[in-house]
Amino acid sequence: MTQGALPETVTTDPPAASAHARAHRPAASALSDSALAELLPDEPRYRREQIRRGIYGGDARGFDQITPLPRQLRERLDATLAFSSVSPARVRIAGDGTRAFLFRAADGTVFETVQLPSERGAATTVCVSSQAGCAMGCTFCATGTLGLTRNLSVAEIVDQFLHVRRESLESAAPDRVVFMGMGEPLANTANVRDAVEALVDPGRGGLGARHVTVSTVGLPAGIAELARWPWQIGLAISLHAASDDIRATLVPLAKHVDLATLMASSIAYQRETRRRVSYEYTMLRDVNDQVAQARDLARLLDGQTCHVNLIPFNPFPGAAYEAPAAGTTRRFRDELRRRGVTATIRQTRGREIAGACGQLRADGAVWRRRSQSTAATGHAS
């Protein structure tokens, strides 16, 4: 981990030739133990373990910095593998400590990752993207306005976390990952599954499974598959309304997956895994924030093993919605609690750098405008 002060601005755009070369090498973080053994059949097991530690656990930024390895092996690895599949184009830091990363893949695709300070103490959470853009088109989400560019690979997902961990102070090392960045994780299920496996593997990411949460807009087939995964990770479902008509205006998928179907899928998940489901509910002024709608939500969730996260809307340029009026979210939460539903209000972080929930856009022009608008405040750009 880096021990000195963090830079407020990081720009590390790679030379075109370097990016082209990396595109033709597999990423180190995506290799299983067996794949690494196949790649290096003449190297003893302890060497492969040193390589693993250098990739996943140290502060090395390249194979040349994994100094326990002999020089010839480091050069061989550098010629064969890409140390990371992503490059940080920019980093922005908010006053509350939130850091937003604009990453670029080897093919030029850009996407965002956010590191969130914890309310529990020094450790932080990394909000990773599973896709560049998103095809779900949720009308209150900035990412949904972009459309889908492509799925992210296993390495591109894992390397978001590894980069943030390498660049974090020891006192703020991330210990949680949430798949709540750009994209719909269960529309990229195979790669997300393999990324989760890498993140919770003690010899690789080393995270506790209960410290990983996958969020979905509500794909029943994906939820059923998630229930069969062998790890006790968390599931969050983006709900946002307790009636089909309102939800269909917010989440286009709801025109094809009604609440009855979604609830049946969620309840089946709860029964099969014996784990609680979190429901994400973005509070939109005069759309879904009335006390009567809280009662409807309580009836919808009656008897479930669940928790509701209330998220005051985070505005973005061109948004058609507004944040709820003062006190509205608290009254909504209190009504849910009165009716036996566990509910909390999510603290908004990173709003000034458009790193808050629903604000991720990975647009170069937007990032430049943010740089100009925050330059005078002393925050990162």
Disulfide bonds with the S-S distance in Angstrom:
none
